[in-house]
Amino acid sequence: MAKRSFLIPGVDKRLLIKDSIKTMPDVSRRRFIAGGASLGALTLLTGCDVIDSSSAEEMLKTVSKFNDAVQDFIFNPDALAPTFPESAITKPFPFNAYYDLDDAPDVDGADWKLEVRGLVDNKKSWTLPELYKLPQVTQITRHICVEGWSAIGSWTGTPMRDFLKLIGANTRAKYVWFQCADKDGYNSPLDMRTALHPQTQMTFKYAGEILPRAYGFPMKIRVPTKLGFKNPKYVVSMEVTNDYKGGYWEDQGYNSFSGS
């Protein structure tokens, strides 16, 4: 049988790979390069020809979905992210977003309510005073950004799994999906096993004080087992669902699982 050709004549493999991996998030690019993945390995995984940059981009989307499935399979819901002493806290903890702080949502806590939707028994909306009355814990954990930097902070709030139990959520559902107050409608899903992780937290305070605007007032979701973009801020609603609804960065090609 004749050997199948994956490239049209004149296409430089090295240039094609260099061009195509630009579509991957920084961390994925580093792992891709460090792992020595070849064009042949990509074609074997996807079962398609690579003839141009467009084909390479579609191929990498397939590989990204494959990567999500592998990370989900090996995720240990009982393994804890490292915790640190107060002396290790990064000061000041950096503001990070795709916009400047002046453009961050300025939410009125008196009028804000957390909307609860989807596969839950109790769909009531929650005010901040009601949420503040829930049992809370503090964790000092590392935030890891997909851009390559990290910082350690002190976060206080209610474990997500406790809240899901309180509202009668169907924890056999696949996702908890969060919508935020950002002007572009930032949103992001968490797989249910991560939502039930003991360190996944509905955060209301930073360093013992009410969560400042820079870090997501009135509520952020702190997920120390995920990369930073999977820690949504300025949350206005959550939905328990079996439908994958995408997300702000996920729809732009970032891995949905994105474990840190």
Secondary structure, 3 states (H helix, E strand, C coil): CCCCCCCCCCCCHHHHHHHHHHHCCHHHHHHHHHCCCCHHHHHHHHCCCCCCHHHHHHHHHHHHHHHHHHHHHHCCCCCCCCECCHHHCCCCCCCCCCCCHHHCCCCCCCCCEEEEEECECCCCCEEHHHHHCCCCEEEEEEEECCCCCEEEEEEEEEEHHHHHHHCCECCCCCEEEEEECCCCCCEEEEEHHHHCCCCCEEEEEECCEECCHHHCCCCEEECCCECHHHCCCCEEEEEEECCCCCCCCHHHCCCCCCEC
